[in-house]
Amino acid sequence: MLKSKTFVKKTRSGGVLKIVREHYLRDDIVCGWRPCEECEAPAPAPASLSDLPCTSSQLCPQPHFVLPDTNVVLHQIDILEDPAIQNVIILQTVLQEVRHRSAPVYKRIKDVINNPEKHFYTFTNEHHKDTYIEQEQGEGANDRNDRAIRVAVKWYNEHLKKSQNSNVHVQVILMTNDRKNKERAVEDGLIAFTCDEYIKSLAGNPELIDRLASISDNTKEIESGKLLFAEHLPLSKIQQGLKSNSYLQGTFRANRDNYLEATVWVHGEEGKSKEIFIQGLKNLNRAIHEDVVAVELLPKEMWIAPSAVVLQDEGQVEEDGEDDQEHLLKNVATKNVSKPTGKVVGIIKRNWRPFCGMISKSEIKESTRHLFTPADRRIPRIRIETRQAATLEKQRIVVVIDGWPRNSRYPNGHFVRSLGNAGDKETETEVLLLEHDVPHQPFSQAVLSFLPKMPWGITEQDLKERMDLRHLHICSVDPPGCTDIDDALHCRELENGNLEVGVHIADVSHFIRPGNALDQESANRGTTVYLCEKRIDMVPELLSSNLCSLRSNVERFAFSCIWEMTHSAEILHTTFRKSVINSKASLTYAEAQMRIDDENMSDEVTKGLRRLNKLAKILKKKRIDNGALTLSSPEVRFHIDSETHDPIDLQTKELKETNSMVEEFMLLANISVAQKIYKEFSECALLRKHPAPPPSNFDILVKAANSKNLVIQTDSAKALADSLDKAEVPGSPYLNTLLRILTTRCMMQAVYFCSGMDTDFHHFGLASPIYTHFTSPIRRYSDIIVHRLLAVAISADSTYPDIMDKHKQQALCNNLNYRHKMAQYSQRASVAFHTQLFFKNKGIVDEVGYILFVKKNAIVVLIPKFGLEGTVFFEEKGKQSPKMHYNEEIPSLTVEGTLFKMFDKVTVTITVDASNIQHQKIRMGLVDPVIPGVSVPRTTSQQNTAGEEPEVKKARRS
């Protein structure tokens, strides 16, 4: 059967275009119930309904299937994903609407449908001759879809009733939270329940009630007491305001240190963005971190400056009232230049996600309403209902926000699942991976099916197509314990007296072909994530630790970048070739350094290392002379107990000459490849840039240096590098390192981009006009794309449409930038957690540190020995605050007459504050200088007696 719809459409040029849409209807679409004798063909087994659906529903005790409407799928997806919910019919109408309204929910419901154990069935009602309906005159799209759903439910019940298999009578019930839809369904003689009614009727699964989403009702909201927030403007008014420039659109960024302050980043033309400052609960107006919001600028006389006060929501208030901490902001005088200040007037797009955290059990006996405190301090506390509070109190749980009524101090949400006991290493690792959106599920069978079949080997045909470099004395140099070795080097003398230097990179793109499931999964993950005791691979282990890893004494595919150089590191010729190598040694940085330093060693690998080291020093000097920055950030490594896996020692990372040697040749290879792929593909080369920071970023650095009578020039990278080299103060050997650490904090984030979508290619930190990533394809997807581009450039592989599409390339770069940022954050969180474990076991210790930042009521101290950063607060609840004076110009803080400036040396006592089991943190107390009533007494540092030093496991840094 064929239905057609004809309509006319006005074209851009002013003409009229007649459009005819054909819609085919069929009578052979099966219902999905295998015993049904009415259907001509049996339902496909993996996606069929159970032969005999069981139920524990007290509302509908007879066997039945559930058919939810669109809003139930959108808002109650956590319920539908639960193993207890089976035998559900998802209509094509519902699936199409969900796809249009929420891509994440659409993916989740598709995963549920594809799970054969769930017995979910998709019925294509829009193409069945008996269930397709046309939109009536004056009928809205939503009303038409609701009617289509009711028609399908009615058809199902009549269809199943006709089945000759009359041993059992199966019904189909409609699940809807729409009052009108339910009333009309009942009028039509259908069985219909709200989601709440149905779930609460499942006597055998009372835990499901906690997972019900809380759907807000605006009428109840207005009736039930004082309104704390202004109403959000509808999108139509927001769009008008954006056009007239009355409102600005931007991304809401909550302040981690002060829950009453936030900024909105407004993206302007040509990539320029400006910052709107928001202060106070009413002005924040229920926006949540990463929401896209509409803001209205306040009059200029109402603009204010950030308070620089550290303020956490202690969350003692359960009633919905005014926040009693707002007066603290008003009482803080500031000389800072005021910033453009505004208020949130509407939400354009919510970016809510599942949040990890802990429940704060209500003090009201028998209460089912409790406050949930997210692990991320930028997220407000969430009010949930649960009857499992006593069980969940000490556990890490996942909660989803459902809505935020105007009369509520906190948003409403619902419990999703428990992750385990708080403080357990496995639980805390799961939390940090979820919080930083790191994909860490096991690789699916679909992905693994694209791996090479074992045993795998290199064939004669492979050797014909590649350069055979197995005879060269190639070696790799990596951190200890490294199994994903993606780079190796060699250096030998040529007959003409010059040097041949080779950087050989694992040829991962040979194994991961464009567009397949393995490629898609790698692209989504974007990067390998290195935690202190765990590695989340970007590619399956067969590739990362075996077939692609350039281990010693095995033949491996590589992509080689080979230079002919003079002894003064002048490049004469560059060659790129796909190759076969056989590494002669897999060395650690320490082992390579030992070979270079040991005069008794003179084998070919060692000779090559010495040549490489000599060239690297020349290359580094050239880079620094060109203005490349040598910055610093405290990185740590843990000594892990081999039995308990707890950290028993903590040290800052020690860098050797060989670290720098490897770095120089990786940088050189990346620059050489960047030049080649841009020359061949000027519109679609994947490059990496490091934007120059705006001058205001350096204000804190310049002020801090001035306080020590030093001058830092920030006009260019070269001027900055030179002034940092000269920044020395007699008697303060660590001062230069502190300046470099602070300079690192002033930098912009380096990002991937597509060459055809940008004009600024410069890498500020490296002082290079062009740069990319080529040298780590096992752990970075960007490098795989660069390998593919380079392979096409040298005619070693063929191109494909997506890699030549600059818009798709840029979309890929955006995901890679996000994944790399999240990987960095999760690595820092892992280090922070293991640092807490270390000090928890070690007890209270006193250590020398240096002041990195000065706040209005605190100082931030860096402990060089441990690479540890912590805050010393001078105000405590329940205690009288000392006399303090903050000077923003120097910047400095005077406490009871004692002056604290940036980079001053102090002694602090380090403890772990476990009073808040979720937000356990390193607490620092001032020991020296001594301030009566403020300093804490000096302690005797406890010695570690945990036995022999175990094998070192270190988080590898990118």
Secondary structure, DSSP 8 states (H G I E B T S, - for coil): -EEEEEEEEE-TTS-EEEEEEEEE-BS----SBTT-SSSSS---GGG-B-SS----BSS--S-EEEEE-HHHHHH-HHHHHSTT---EEEEHHHHHHHHHH-HHHHHHHHHHHT-GGG-EEEE-GGGBTTT-----TT--HHHHHHHHHHHHHHHHHHHHHH-S-TTS--EEEEE---HHHHHHHHHTT--EE-HHHHHHTBTT-GGGGGG------HHHHHHSS---S-----HHHHHHHHHTTSSEEEEEEE-SSBTTEEEEEEE-GGG-EEEEEEESHHHHTT--TT-EEEEEE--GGG-B------B-------S----TTHHHHHT----S--B-BEEEEEEEE-----EEEEEE--SSTT--EEEEEESSTTS--EEEE-S-HHHHTTEEEEEEEEE--TT-SS-EEEEEEEEEETT-HHHHHHHHHHHTT---S---HHHHTTS--SS----HHHHHHSEE-TTS--EEEE-TT-----EEEEEEE-TTS-EEEEEEEE-GGGTS-TTSHHHHHHHHH-B-EE-SS-EE-SS-HHIIIIISS--BTSEEEEEEEEEEE-TT--EEEEEEEEEEEEBSEEEEHHHHHHHHH-TT--SHHHHHHHHHHHHHHHHHHHHHHTT--------EEEEE-TTT--EEEEEE----HHHHHHHHHHHHHHHHHHHHHHHH-TTT-EEEEB----GGGGHHHHHHHHHTT-----SSHHHHHHHHHH---TT-TTHHHHHHHHHHHHS---EEEEGGG-S---BTTTTBS-----S-TTTBHHHHHHHHHHHHHTTSS---GGGG-HHHHHHHHHHHHHHHHHHHHHHHHHHHHHHHHHHHHH--EEEEEEEEEE-SSEEEEEETTTTEEEEEES--TTS----EEEETTTTEEEETTEEEETT-EEEEEEEEE-SSSTT-EEEEEEEES--TTTS------------S---EE-----
